[in-house]
Amino acid sequence: MRTFGKVALAALFASSSLLVACDSNDGPVEKAGEKVDEAVESMSPEKGPMEEMGEDLDNAYDSAKDSAESMKDAAEQ
């Protein structure tokens, strides 16, 4: 069990040293990719047409359900 712990600890140190080697300096391709991401995010609408249609269907279903309940209550009286 001690051997496994030592190996795990060594692996942890090795992986952390690899992460330290990564620098945060973005190259020109990384910067271009970020600009493309920002452009796509700014162009996409909050709600798409399919989402709006789904909300309209939900509202129509709720309205029909309420109407059916009202008719049932009226028929019982």
N, C-alpha and C positions, 0 to 999 in steps of 0.2 A: 504494500500500500504506500509506503514511503517513496518507492521508486516512481509510482504513478504521480504522486504529488510533485516530485522534483521535475519530472518531464512536463507536467502541466504548467508549472511555474516557469520553466525555460521557454515553453511555447508562448506563454503570455508575454514574457520579456521580448522575445523575438518579434512577435506581432506588433507590440507597441513601438519597437524601434523602427519597424517598417512604416508605421503611421507617422512617426516623427519625420521620416525622410521625405514625406509628401509636402511640397510647398504650396502656398496659397497663391502664388503668382500665376495668374491666368494668361494663357497665350492668346494669340489673335483668333484662333479657331474657337476657343472657349468663349471669348468675348462676342464673337459673331453669333455663336449659338445662343447666348443669353439675349442678344438683341432680337433674334428671330423669335425666341420664346416670349419676350415682352410684346412684340408686335402681334403675335397670334392671340395672346391673352387679351390685348386691348381691342382686337377686332371681334372676338366672339361675344355674342349677346348674353345677357344674364339668363334669359329663358329662351329656349328654342321653340320652334313651332310645334314640335311633338309634345313638349312639356305643357305648353299652353292648351293644346287639344286635350291632353289627359286631364288637366284641371277642369276644363269645360265639361268633359264626360263625367267626372266626379260630381260636379255641381248639378248636372242634369239628373244623375242617379239619386242624389240626395233629395232633390226636388220631387222626383217621381215617388220616392219612398215616403216622403212627408204627405204627398197628396193621397197616396193609397191608405195611409194610416188615418188621415182625416175622413176619407170616404168610409172606411171601416167603422170609425167611431160614429159617424152620422147614421150609418145603417143600423147600428146596434141600439140607437135611441128610439 
